[in-house]
Amino acid sequence: MHDTGEPGEGHNSIPKGWLLFFFGVIVWLVWYIVSFTPAISGWSFYKGFEEKMAKSVPAATGDAGTPDRYIGQAAAIDEGKAVYAESCAACHKADATGGIGPDLTAALKYGSTPKDIFESIAKGRPNGMPPFQQQIGNDRIYKLVAYLESLKK
């Protein structure tokens, strides 16, 4: 029929090692997809990261309290002034009359109560005000609120 007498490849089989490698890669690929596809396994890098961040927030934010707890205390106001100088003066000027950010000695867009000021500093506001709760912590924000309240009087 087609016997030409030349050596042919028709009856050679793939080496067993290569066949084992081929099927091993397929099995590994299926395992990888099942293990690391969030829709299938529920695993997510972001979920793990958010859980770690949620666990670290209480340690980074300091103790619980109210934003008006240091108002009128000279030592806390001085410390708040130092926090203001290092974290806020670049945008709100050294005298808090506003630069890139708004004037902090006047009525504020998101409220001027100590609670509103704390919320603005801790969580940030749209269009430019970043959150500072993780960087400086609640206690230092309370002292910063006391300093800002002292500027209004």
Backbone as ProteinMPNN parsed JSONL, in Angstrom:
{"seq_chain_A": "MHDTGEPGEGHNSIPKGWLLFFFGVIVWLVWYIVSFTPAISGWSFYKGFEEKMAKSVPAATGDAGTPDRYIGQAAAIDEGKAVYAESCAACHKADATGGIGPDLTAALKYGSTPKDIFESIAKGRPNGMPPFQQQIGNDRIYKLVAYLESLKK", "coords_chain_A": {"N_chain_A": [[0.832, -1.189, 0.0], [1.15, 1.774, 1.19], [3.778, 1.488, 1.631], [6.859, 2.543, 1.549], [9.392, 1.997, 2.157], [10.948, 3.793, 3.441], [12.088, 5.117, 6.585], [9.565, 5.679, 9.018], [7.364, 7.661, 11.167], [5.041, 6.737, 12.137], [4.447, 4.583, 13.942], [5.601, 5.156, 16.306], [5.454, 5.913, 19.747], [4.636, 8.47, 22.182], [7.111, 9.318, 24.622], [6.904, 7.847, 27.878], [7.526, 9.447, 30.096], [7.168, 12.072, 29.16], [4.436, 11.982, 28.632], [3.416, 11.558, 31.198], [4.254, 13.97, 32.357], [2.718, 15.794, 30.822], [0.003, 15.123, 31.504], [0.211, 15.572, 34.236], [0.643, 18.352, 34.335], [-1.838, 19.211, 33.392], [-3.55, 18.287, 35.46], [-2.477, 19.781, 37.61], [-3.049, 22.393, 36.7], [-5.871, 22.417, 36.661], [-6.327, 22.068, 39.432], [-5.149, 24.469, 40.38], [-6.75, 26.462, 39.198], [-9.237, 25.869, 40.376], [-8.608, 26.264, 43.062], [-7.763, 28.971, 43.312], [-9.536, 30.713, 42.054], [-11.754, 33.183, 42.711], [-14.575, 33.029, 42.307], [-15.068, 30.327, 42.377], [-13.699, 29.082, 44.595], [-13.872, 30.982, 46.585], [-11.703, 32.222, 47.647], [-9.732, 35.118, 48.115], [-7.313, 37.555, 47.604], [-7.763, 40.172, 48.336], [-9.803, 39.982, 50.209], [-8.493, 38.71, 52.346], [-6.577, 40.68, 52.883], [-8.222, 42.85, 53.657], [-9.314, 41.763, 55.991], [-7.003, 41.593, 57.607], [-6.409, 44.325, 57.812], [-8.684, 45.242, 59.165], [-8.325, 44.033, 61.628], [-6.097, 45.41, 62.521], [-6.838, 48.074, 62.862], [-8.021, 48.923, 65.445], [-5.703, 49.013, 67.098], [-4.165, 50.938, 65.842], [-5.68, 53.254, 65.972], [-5.962, 54.137, 68.543], [-7.359, 54.919, 71.821], [-10.863, 54.756, 72.82], [-13.164, 57.465, 72.857], [-14.519, 60.783, 73.204], [-14.769, 63.388, 70.761], [-14.645, 65.924, 71.903], [-13.237, 65.84, 74.26], [-10.764, 66.947, 75.013], [-11.0, 69.658, 74.789], [-10.25, 72.921, 75.703], [-8.126, 72.261, 77.377], [-4.91, 73.126, 78.09], [-2.419, 71.753, 77.686], [-3.141, 69.7, 75.926], [-4.026, 71.22, 73.782], [-1.65, 72.431, 72.993], [-0.238, 70.16, 72.131], [-1.93, 69.413, 70.079], [-1.521, 71.583, 68.41], [1.079, 71.076, 67.564], [0.654, 68.692, 66.151], [-0.98, 69.711, 64.166], [0.821, 71.399, 62.848], [2.606, 69.552, 61.711], [0.987, 67.884, 60.125], [-1.18, 69.235, 58.924], [-0.753, 71.92, 58.231], [0.428, 72.294, 55.738], [-1.574, 72.262, 53.806], [-3.631, 73.856, 54.868], [-2.52, 76.226, 55.694], [-0.286, 77.779, 58.085], [-1.584, 79.342, 59.969], [-4.155, 78.434, 59.849], [-5.965, 79.627, 58.114], [-6.613, 78.843, 55.618], [-5.61, 77.492, 52.539], [-4.712, 75.518, 50.185], [-6.595, 73.81, 51.231], [-9.724, 74.412, 53.023], [-10.585, 77.377, 55.005], [-10.103, 76.967, 58.363], [-10.905, 78.334, 60.566], [-13.343, 79.425, 60.234], [-16.885, 78.843, 59.519], [-17.493, 75.504, 58.575], [-17.855, 73.423, 55.674], [-18.73, 70.737, 56.02], [-19.661, 70.741, 58.592], [-19.163, 72.199, 61.837], [-18.941, 71.277, 64.399], [-17.252, 69.618, 67.142], [-17.466, 66.818, 66.752], [-18.05, 66.649, 64.0], [-15.737, 67.787, 62.913], [-13.819, 65.979, 63.827], [-14.689, 63.707, 62.39], [-14.219, 64.564, 59.761], [-11.419, 64.796, 59.741], [-10.567, 62.219, 60.512], [-11.829, 60.364, 58.71], [-11.703, 61.634, 56.281], [-12.684, 63.684, 53.43], [-14.633, 64.114, 50.404], [-13.093, 65.233, 47.33], [-10.435, 66.073, 48.0], [-9.66, 66.078, 50.816], [-7.762, 63.932, 52.606], [-8.018, 60.814, 54.519], [-6.919, 60.647, 57.927], [-6.875, 58.967, 60.086], [-5.519, 56.473, 60.441], [-2.858, 57.273, 60.237], [-2.337, 59.179, 62.297], [-3.906, 58.551, 64.536], [-6.67, 58.246, 66.89], [-6.499, 59.617, 69.412], [-4.626, 61.699, 69.046], [-5.979, 63.045, 67.047], [-8.184, 63.961, 68.522], [-6.877, 65.837, 70.121], [-6.019, 67.57, 68.161], [-8.499, 68.491, 67.287], [-9.203, 69.914, 69.589], [-7.267, 71.937, 69.464], [-8.048, 73.227, 67.05], [-10.594, 74.1, 67.788], [-9.836, 75.957, 69.697], [-8.843, 77.966, 68.117], [-11.084, 79.166, 67.061], [-12.21, 80.669, 69.045]], "CA_chain_A": [[0.0, 0.0, 0.0], [1.969, 2.977, 1.272], [5.067, 1.069, 2.159], [7.877, 3.063, 0.641], [10.693, 1.532, 2.568], [11.617, 4.847, 4.212], [11.675, 5.077, 8.002], [8.412, 6.535, 9.32], [7.081, 7.973, 12.561], [3.671, 6.314, 12.381], [4.231, 3.631, 15.012], [6.305, 5.578, 17.519], [4.574, 6.525, 20.755], [5.27, 9.515, 22.987], [7.757, 8.732, 25.801], [6.043, 7.816, 29.057], [7.836, 10.593, 30.955], [6.494, 13.263, 28.613], [3.007, 11.773, 28.807], [3.169, 11.807, 32.614], [4.396, 15.418, 32.553], [1.576, 16.44, 30.182], [-1.191, 14.947, 32.335], [0.481, 16.237, 35.512], [0.397, 19.788, 34.156], [-3.293, 19.399, 33.293], [-4.095, 18.126, 36.814], [-2.052, 20.948, 38.399], [-3.778, 23.553, 36.2], [-7.248, 22.317, 37.168], [-6.263, 22.351, 40.873], [-4.835, 25.889, 40.557], [-7.937, 27.246, 38.849], [-10.26, 25.63, 41.398], [-8.164, 26.802, 44.349], [-7.502, 30.403, 43.366], [-10.534, 31.516, 41.367], [-12.688, 33.585, 43.763], [-15.941, 32.588, 42.046], [-15.182, 28.897, 42.663], [-13.244, 28.723, 45.938], [-14.14, 32.043, 47.554], [-10.445, 32.818, 48.082], [-9.422, 36.402, 47.503], [-6.242, 38.296, 48.263], [-8.332, 41.394, 48.898], [-10.549, 39.622, 51.417], [-7.496, 38.503, 53.391], [-5.985, 41.985, 53.2], [-9.203, 43.625, 54.413], [-9.396, 41.187, 57.328], [-5.815, 42.036, 58.341], [-6.55, 45.757, 58.105], [-9.727, 45.401, 60.176], [-7.742, 43.642, 62.908], [-5.074, 46.362, 62.94], [-7.386, 49.415, 63.078], [-8.108, 49.346, 66.84], [-4.386, 49.324, 67.636], [-3.643, 52.137, 65.201], [-6.5, 54.435, 66.199], [-5.896, 54.593, 69.923], [-8.47, 54.579, 72.695], [-12.168, 55.323, 72.501], [-13.472, 58.687, 73.594], [-15.33, 61.729, 72.451], [-13.917, 64.399, 70.143], [-14.535, 67.165, 72.681], [-12.701, 65.536, 75.589], [-9.579, 67.759, 75.333], [-11.261, 71.079, 74.536], [-9.961, 73.785, 76.837], [-6.954, 71.814, 78.123], [-3.759, 73.795, 77.468], [-1.411, 70.78, 77.248], [-3.681, 69.017, 74.754], [-4.058, 72.2, 72.694], [-0.263, 72.557, 72.516], [0.085, 68.961, 71.361], [-2.728, 69.526, 68.857], [-0.857, 72.559, 67.547], [2.222, 70.377, 66.96], [0.102, 67.769, 65.155], [-1.432, 70.558, 63.058], [2.0, 71.885, 62.121], [3.231, 68.484, 60.922], [0.074, 67.162, 59.235], [-2.264, 70.022, 58.32], [-0.356, 73.271, 57.822], [0.794, 72.34, 54.317], [-2.762, 72.547, 52.99], [-4.528, 74.827, 55.488], [-1.632, 77.297, 56.161], [0.143, 77.677, 59.485], [-2.563, 80.001, 60.836], [-5.429, 77.753, 59.59], [-6.887, 80.484, 57.371], [-6.93, 78.204, 54.339], [-4.699, 77.58, 51.407], [-5.31, 74.521, 49.304], [-7.791, 73.396, 51.973], [-10.554, 75.538, 53.462], [-10.311, 78.131, 56.23], [-10.58, 76.175, 59.495], [-11.36, 79.211, 61.645], [-14.704, 79.839, 59.887], [-17.841, 77.742, 59.417], [-16.996, 74.496, 57.64], [-18.855, 72.836, 54.775], [-19.257, 69.484, 56.548], [-20.032, 70.922, 59.995], [-18.118, 72.785, 62.667], [-18.934, 70.719, 65.747], [-16.086, 68.746, 67.339], [-17.712, 65.512, 66.138], [-17.917, 66.804, 62.548], [-14.32, 68.025, 62.612], [-13.159, 64.685, 64.009], [-15.075, 62.851, 61.265], [-13.532, 65.055, 58.567], [-9.993, 64.477, 59.836], [-10.366, 60.771, 60.601], [-12.294, 59.62, 57.533], [-11.481, 62.399, 55.062], [-13.857, 64.193, 52.711], [-14.419, 64.083, 48.952], [-12.442, 66.359, 46.645], [-9.158, 66.568, 48.47], [-9.261, 65.842, 52.205], [-7.49, 62.502, 52.817], [-8.224, 60.355, 55.896], [-5.698, 60.641, 58.743], [-7.065, 58.156, 61.288], [-4.459, 55.468, 60.604], [-1.543, 57.897, 60.384], [-2.085, 59.883, 63.558], [-4.655, 57.927, 65.626], [-7.795, 58.996, 67.45], [-6.146, 60.506, 70.519], [-4.0, 62.9, 68.487], [-7.031, 63.793, 66.343], [-8.938, 64.673, 69.56], [-6.079, 67.006, 70.506], [-6.074, 68.465, 67.011], [-9.826, 69.125, 67.358], [-9.131, 70.904, 70.673], [-6.521, 73.076, 68.942], [-8.885, 73.948, 66.07], [-11.65, 74.779, 68.54], [-9.246, 77.114, 70.37], [-8.656, 79.013, 67.115], [-12.366, 79.796, 66.787], [-12.647, 81.517, 70.172]], "C_chain_A": [[0.872, 1.246, 0.0], [3.353, 2.642, 1.812], [6.143, 1.48, 1.175], [9.26, 2.592, 1.009], [11.475, 2.576, 3.34], [11.17, 4.758, 5.665], [10.534, 6.063, 8.247], [8.201, 6.707, 10.817], [5.715, 7.436, 12.984], [3.473, 5.414, 13.579], [4.981, 3.992, 16.287], [5.31, 6.217, 18.479], [5.375, 7.55, 21.551], [5.933, 8.859, 24.204], [6.868, 8.862, 27.04], [6.298, 8.994, 30.005], [7.152, 11.87, 30.489], [4.983, 13.157, 28.778], [2.607, 12.041, 30.256], [3.258, 13.306, 32.915], [3.174, 16.167, 32.004], [0.317, 16.331, 31.05], [-1.008, 15.577, 33.718], [0.226, 17.729, 35.438], [-1.096, 20.062, 34.067], [-3.936, 19.29, 34.674], [-3.731, 19.332, 37.671], [-2.837, 22.194, 37.988], [-5.221, 23.555, 36.697], [-7.268, 22.634, 38.664], [-6.051, 23.836, 41.115], [-6.059, 26.753, 40.277], [-9.018, 27.085, 39.911], [-9.869, 26.293, 42.727], [-8.119, 28.316, 44.391], [-8.44, 31.254, 42.518], [-11.597, 31.88, 42.397], [-14.118, 33.099, 43.545], [-16.138, 31.115, 42.4], [-14.857, 28.608, 44.123], [-13.59, 29.761, 46.994], [-12.872, 32.716, 48.053], [-10.224, 34.134, 47.37], [-8.304, 37.057, 48.299], [-6.816, 39.514, 48.967], [-9.12, 41.11, 50.169], [-9.588, 39.422, 52.586], [-6.854, 39.807, 53.83], [-6.949, 42.821, 54.03], [-9.379, 43.085, 55.825], [-8.205, 41.602, 58.183], [-5.942, 43.5, 58.74], [-7.597, 45.995, 59.175], [-9.196, 45.034, 61.563], [-6.755, 44.693, 63.42], [-5.628, 47.738, 63.264], [-7.497, 49.781, 64.549], [-6.759, 49.714, 67.456], [-3.857, 50.635, 67.078], [-4.422, 53.385, 65.571], [-6.497, 54.895, 67.653], [-7.144, 54.215, 70.703], [-9.77, 55.25, 72.252], [-12.389, 56.568, 73.35], [-14.346, 59.575, 72.742], [-14.431, 62.829, 71.908], [-13.739, 65.669, 70.974], [-13.881, 66.956, 74.047], [-11.496, 66.384, 75.979], [-9.817, 69.254, 75.158], [-11.054, 71.88, 75.82], [-8.744, 73.38, 77.65], [-5.693, 72.304, 77.406], [-2.717, 72.8, 76.938], [-1.873, 70.057, 75.978], [-3.713, 69.962, 73.551], [-2.658, 72.391, 72.119], [0.147, 71.347, 71.679], [-0.693, 68.957, 70.036], [-2.119, 70.514, 67.883], [0.344, 71.924, 66.84], [1.752, 69.395, 65.884], [-0.352, 68.559, 63.931], [-0.243, 70.993, 62.198], [2.605, 70.793, 61.238], [2.297, 67.852, 59.894], [-0.887, 68.04, 58.441], [-1.823, 71.346, 57.706], [-0.014, 73.368, 56.337], [-0.405, 72.706, 53.442], [-3.626, 73.674, 53.546], [-3.794, 76.064, 56.014], [-1.351, 77.161, 57.65], [-0.864, 78.312, 60.434], [-3.989, 79.486, 60.623], [-6.434, 78.608, 58.828], [-7.161, 79.97, 55.969], [-5.907, 78.485, 53.279], [-5.292, 76.692, 50.326], [-6.618, 74.033, 49.926], [-8.54, 74.619, 52.475], [-10.03, 76.212, 54.733], [-10.923, 77.367, 57.399], [-11.047, 77.022, 60.669], [-12.789, 79.677, 61.399], [-15.627, 78.623, 59.905], [-17.377, 76.791, 58.31], [-18.144, 73.841, 56.868], [-19.507, 71.587, 55.373], [-19.587, 69.553, 58.038], [-18.859, 71.395, 60.827], [-18.128, 72.276, 64.097], [-17.69, 69.844, 65.905], [-16.261, 67.366, 66.693], [-17.541, 65.58, 64.619], [-16.463, 67.007, 62.135], [-13.529, 66.724, 62.75], [-13.431, 63.767, 62.822], [-14.345, 63.264, 59.985], [-12.054, 64.666, 58.581], [-9.776, 62.964, 59.769], [-10.703, 60.05, 59.3], [-12.051, 60.347, 56.221], [-12.794, 62.855, 54.448], [-13.576, 64.149, 51.214], [-13.714, 65.343, 48.455], [-11.244, 66.924, 47.383], [-8.742, 66.275, 49.882], [-9.034, 64.345, 52.412], [-7.783, 62.094, 54.263], [-6.894, 60.279, 56.646], [-5.803, 59.731, 59.959], [-5.94, 57.149, 61.481], [-3.099, 56.103, 60.834], [-1.33, 58.483, 61.779], [-2.879, 59.348, 64.741], [-5.699, 58.845, 66.228], [-7.375, 60.014, 68.506], [-5.512, 61.808, 70.011], [-5.01, 63.712, 67.677], [-7.885, 64.558, 67.354], [-8.194, 65.943, 69.981], [-6.041, 68.032, 69.379], [-7.408, 69.198, 66.969], [-9.829, 70.197, 68.446], [-8.362, 72.141, 70.21], [-7.358, 73.886, 67.952], [-10.028, 74.685, 66.745], [-11.09, 76.022, 69.247], [-9.009, 78.264, 69.395], [-9.938, 79.778, 66.844], [-12.775, 80.783, 67.857], [-11.832, 82.775, 70.274]], "O_chain_A": [[1.286, 1.722, -1.057], [4.008, 3.501, 2.402], [6.324, 0.866, 0.122], [10.205, 2.775, 0.242], [12.559, 2.283, 3.845], [10.036, 4.378, 5.956], [10.557, 7.176, 7.721], [8.785, 5.988, 11.628], [5.29, 7.68, 14.113], [2.41, 5.469, 14.198], [4.993, 3.217, 17.242], [4.431, 6.972, 18.064], [6.604, 7.513, 21.593], [5.365, 7.924, 24.767], [6.172, 9.861, 27.22], [5.367, 9.48, 30.646], [6.628, 12.644, 31.29], [4.323, 14.163, 29.041], [1.583, 12.674, 30.515], [2.426, 13.844, 33.646], [2.659, 17.075, 32.656], [-0.355, 17.332, 31.301], [-1.973, 16.063, 34.308], [-0.339, 18.314, 36.362], [-1.571, 21.056, 34.618], [-4.781, 20.113, 35.025], [-4.584, 19.857, 38.388], [-3.248, 22.972, 38.849], [-5.731, 24.596, 37.111], [-8.129, 23.385, 39.122], [-6.713, 24.413, 41.978], [-6.363, 27.672, 41.038], [-9.649, 28.066, 40.303], [-10.729, 26.822, 43.431], [-8.417, 28.899, 45.433], [-8.149, 32.428, 42.289], [-12.279, 30.994, 42.912], [-14.809, 32.784, 44.514], [-17.258, 30.697, 42.692], [-15.642, 27.964, 44.818], [-13.6, 29.446, 48.184], [-12.949, 33.686, 48.807], [-10.491, 34.26, 46.175], [-8.352, 37.105, 49.528], [-6.396, 39.849, 50.075], [-9.106, 41.912, 51.103], [-9.839, 39.907, 53.689], [-6.613, 40.014, 55.02], [-6.536, 43.441, 55.01], [-9.573, 43.86, 56.762], [-8.373, 41.928, 59.358], [-5.622, 43.874, 59.869], [-7.417, 46.872, 60.02], [-9.573, 45.654, 62.557], [-6.596, 44.848, 64.631], [-4.927, 48.523, 63.904], [-7.093, 50.889, 64.902], [-6.687, 50.642, 68.262], [-3.165, 51.369, 67.784], [-3.876, 54.486, 65.492], [-7.005, 55.978, 67.944], [-7.892, 53.319, 70.312], [-9.776, 56.171, 71.435], [-11.843, 56.684, 74.447], [-14.847, 59.166, 71.695], [-13.428, 63.168, 72.535], [-12.779, 66.41, 70.768], [-13.972, 67.832, 74.906], [-11.223, 66.532, 77.17], [-8.896, 70.043, 75.368], [-11.606, 71.559, 76.873], [-8.362, 74.119, 78.557], [-5.442, 71.94, 76.257], [-2.188, 72.995, 75.843], [-1.079, 69.832, 75.065], [-3.452, 69.54, 72.425], [-2.493, 72.501, 70.904], [0.8, 71.491, 70.645], [-0.168, 68.545, 69.003], [-2.186, 70.317, 66.67], [0.598, 72.196, 65.666], [2.377, 69.279, 64.83], [-0.138, 68.134, 62.796], [-0.306, 70.956, 60.969], [3.067, 71.079, 60.133], [2.769, 67.331, 58.883], [-1.362, 67.625, 57.383], [-2.449, 71.836, 56.767], [-0.16, 74.437, 55.745], [-0.246, 73.397, 52.435], [-4.287, 74.377, 52.782], [-4.398, 76.875, 56.716], [-2.096, 76.505, 58.377], [-0.993, 77.878, 61.579], [-4.934, 80.055, 61.169], [-7.635, 78.343, 58.887], [-7.881, 80.616, 55.207], [-5.406, 79.602, 53.154], [-6.247, 77.066, 49.645], [-7.621, 73.865, 49.233], [-8.046, 75.74, 52.364], [-9.16, 75.688, 55.428], [-12.133, 77.141, 57.423], [-11.534, 76.485, 61.664], [-13.393, 80.275, 62.29], [-15.212, 77.519, 60.258], [-16.929, 77.225, 57.249], [-19.263, 73.729, 57.37], [-20.717, 71.404, 55.242], [-19.773, 68.516, 58.675], [-17.709, 71.043, 60.564], [-17.391, 72.795, 64.935], [-17.132, 69.379, 64.911], [-15.307, 66.811, 66.148], [-16.957, 64.678, 64.017], [-16.015, 66.461, 61.126], [-12.685, 66.403, 61.913], [-12.516, 63.124, 62.308], [-13.906, 62.41, 59.215], [-11.503, 64.257, 57.559], [-8.898, 62.492, 59.047], [-9.93, 59.208, 58.843], [-12.177, 59.748, 55.153], [-13.874, 62.463, 54.89], [-12.418, 64.148, 50.798], [-13.751, 66.387, 49.105], [-11.049, 68.14, 47.393], [-7.541, 66.223, 50.146], [-9.987, 63.567, 52.399], [-7.795, 62.951, 55.147], [-5.872, 59.895, 56.078], [-4.896, 59.725, 60.792], [-5.452, 56.992, 62.601], [-2.268, 55.541, 61.548], [-0.267, 58.306, 62.374], [-2.541, 59.676, 65.879], [-5.625, 60.067, 66.094], [-7.847, 61.151, 68.492], [-5.835, 62.891, 70.5], [-4.912, 64.938, 67.623], [-8.279, 65.692, 67.082], [-8.805, 66.994, 70.173], [-6.032, 69.236, 69.633], [-7.454, 70.387, 66.654], [-10.395, 71.272, 68.251], [-8.751, 73.266, 70.523], [-7.368, 75.115, 68.019], [-10.394, 75.78, 66.32], [-11.79, 77.026, 69.381], [-8.977, 79.423, 69.81], [-9.882, 80.937, 66.434], [-13.607, 81.654, 67.604], [-12.068, 83.593, 71.163]]}, "name": "protein", "num_of_chains": 1, "seq": "MHDTGEPGEGHNSIPKGWLLFFFGVIVWLVWYIVSFTPAISGWSFYKGFEEKMAKSVPAATGDAGTPDRYIGQAAAIDEGKAVYAESCAACHKADATGGIGPDLTAALKYGSTPKDIFESIAKGRPNGMPPFQQQIGNDRIYKLVAYLESLKK"}
